[in-house]
């Protein structure tokens, strides 16, 4: 296949963008491929739970962005501020316009810290922590270890988030730490979450409910964090069912911030009503612009936003994009597969794998709802190798 005249622009140099760029490069070496991303550093974010749990150093999760750009792919270290799909152009921060024949939109998700009143400037101190950003993640474990009594709160917002299980994972590790230090009888562990259920896939939800019951963790559903008061160590939640405000005191609070597609996506012609890229859930092609594809956290796909989902989305995008270049019908179909390795304690993990209907799509010949040490080691050692040496090179 030889299409040197076809210009493919990939917006985003994270997991999704690099996976697609690497696969395209292997399949169509003469294609002109440009990745646009302003970042200096590429992060393997799934390990941030274990950084927050004091198991892994955060430096282990970071590599220079330049090291993951595939050979022969141009990297434009710039930020995109606007899409002009009617003219097949993206606008860069400096005002320059870049044209494309095909666009792959994969800029990830945006953390909206300022949507929680009082939060900005206090994460990483005052008993407030979060595993959701590289600059704060190494403050989580010291925050957990400083707790000797009172309430330990863990929040889950009312927006889509990356890795829906992550707000719980750090809670189970904290619970383990409190027990190890013999302070658990003086600490109330509380999960306050905006969703009305513990997990999106009912198949795995029962396992998590069992873990929570065994650990005597208190769960309040339809509680959305709207404010923190660092001076008095109080958190304010809006009950989504009754519209009442509930104030909780805390010794520590792990905050999962509200999230959205990046502003330049949600205010663009590519967005759906929810602000994410409007793509067909099977072909990953845009519903209105036939030369635009999207995958990853910025896409409006009705599945959990995980790296494992991207691993199955990337081959579909590449198959379909190359077919579209040839003017052929699109052969690739994505079934909604996603995976969430649910750390339920040190050395324990429930490997949830499921598709669009929430039904299990398991990889191993045993009941993955059970907590296993082997799956914990897979997360700690196996999956990072698969990521750096497989996914980002277009090989897995």
Helices and strands as residue ranges (DSSP letters): E 7-11, H 15-27, E 32-36, E 41-43, G 45-47, H 48-52, G 58-61, E 62-64, G 65-67, E 74-76, E 80-84, G 85-87, E 89-92, E 97-99, E 102-105, E 109-111, G 113-115, E 128-129, H 134-137, H 140-145, E 150-156, H 166-180, G 184-186, E 187-193, H 202-215, E 218-221, E 223-229, E 234-239, E 245-249, E 252-254, E 259-261, H 263-266, E 292-294, H 307-325, E 338-345, E 348-354, H 373-377, I 378-382, H 383-389, G 391-393
